[in-house]
Each structure stands twice: as structure tokens, then as C-alpha cells.
Amino acid sequence: MTTILSDNLRKALKVYFIMGSVNCRNNKPSEILKEAIVGGITLFQFREKGEGALKGVEKNELAKELQAICRNHQIPFIVNDDIELALAIDADGVHIGQEDESVETVRKQIGKKILGVSVHTIEEAQGAIRDGADYFGIGPVFPTTTKLDAKASQGTKLIEALRAKGYTIPIVGIGGITAVNAPSVVEAGADGVSVITAISQADSPQSAARDLSRIK
């Protein structure tokens, strides 16, 4: 899949599910993903990081298993940070943070695949757009314990500031988001919300995804 049109990408960001094996407590990643798809997720990011994360062949095999599920349901499959893996399995795109390789370098490596970039300031946003980002991940909007190195939560102020300045690039909010507080993120100008544990550790991933998909 090459870079999808901006309007289609906005729709794909509506319920953006991120997961790796370390985020799963109640079931296998494949079963959680299947439930989440039935519930209404619109995009999936494979993020295999943290204590106990799979490496090497095991990581690659899990990525391919989850990618196959996404392909069967026409859900875009994004890989977090691991450009080599994304290219090896022909993922639909990658997502990188400010501490990863530069946006310009990654864009050259992945060609027309989807490129998401985490941004925390107006300056980072300007640079990411200039160098080829397709969408922004902005957060943490609310406090989160999923990422041990997460920055302090900043609410929706950056989303609001970017929209006020006329930025039209697709935006997804991330960090501590639940079905309860997600509406405020969309109202601030985000095209969708991204969650990890709100779905992966829910008693019913299907119901959790469905609750998020109902947010206007």
C-alpha cells in the first residue's frame, strides 16, 4: 500500500490501536486484535517494545501473524520504529518518534508508505511536515504509564494550536485516552484517538473498541 489520500488517512486514524505482546494480559495478541477489529478499530500499529518484548525471529513472526489478520480485514498495518522489519514484511507504513531516525531519512527509506511522526512542539511539527510526515501522533494528552519514558501530559493544547495556525495534516491523539475522555481530543481538532491498554487489557477488547468507534 502506498501513501493513502489525506481524507482516507483521517478516517483510518479514527480508532488507532497500538499493541505488542507485552501489552497483552488476558489473551494472545492475535485474539485481541481480531476482537478489536470486530469492535471497529480503523488502523493498527505493531509496537513490540518494553521489558520482555520479543526479539529477532519471534518478533518477526508475531508481526507477520498480526499483519495477515489486518490484511484480511483491510486494516492498515503500521510498524513502530523498526524500519527494517516494516520493509521486510511490506508493512503499510511506519511510525517514528523524535528520538528515532530523522523523518527525512525514513521517508527516503520507505518511499510512499505511510509515515507517522510523534511531535510535541510547533517546531517539531514544522520540521516533520517539511521532511515528509503523513500524520502526527500528539501526546501524551493525558497521563499514561504504558511508556516509562513518556513526556509529561500536555492536554490538547498542541492539537488546538496547530489547528488554529491552519495546519490541516491528519492528527491522532495518544496517551491515557479512554472512551470517556476521547471526545475532548476529537473536539480539540484530532481526527482520531490512539490507544494501547484501553483495548489490549480490557475485559472485552471488542466492546472497548466499539465504545471508541462511536465517538463522533
Phi, psi and omega in degrees: 000130175269176180307127182273157182301150186306315181296322178292324179293321177303315180295322181292335182278355188305307177233094189259109185260128178246134181198147168222178184299328183289345181270358186255126179245322190263347184196174178289149178307319182297321180288322178296317179297317179300316178297317181297324178294317177299323180289339174122018176297153185244349178202147180231136175243126176274114181233096183259083183221162177105175182298127179086006181295147179290152179231165170052229185300319181297319178296314181298320181293320178295318179301315182292324178296314181289325177297320179298321178296316179298316181298322180295339182242014178055041176257122178304139183244115182249143177253133178278117166072323188276088184294320180300315178295315182303318180288322183296323183258003180059052176295162180286342179178185179223159174233132181232157176255180182290340181270355181271192177300158183294153179302316181300316180295315181294319178302319179295325182287323188260355179064235186267010177294162179295135178233112176257144182226132174282128178230149184233352181217164176299320182296317178296322179297315180300315180294320182295319178296314181302322186266001170116017178292143176265330178206161177252142164255121185240128180168189000289129179291316178237162179304141180218149176248002182294318178255118183293335181259018183296145176287169178296144180295144184235012180065209183256013188297323180289321177302312181297319181295318179296317179294321180296330179275001176092010178290128182252359181302141176302140182228137172237133177273149181215153174109106175066021185273137176227175178297336181286314184262354181302322181304325181292332179288318178292320179298331180286344178126359178287150178275344180187183180233147179244133183224156174242280187291337179302334175253311189295331181248014177286151176301325177227097177304326179297313179294321180296317179294321180296319178300319179290324182290342181275354181285130182278000000 
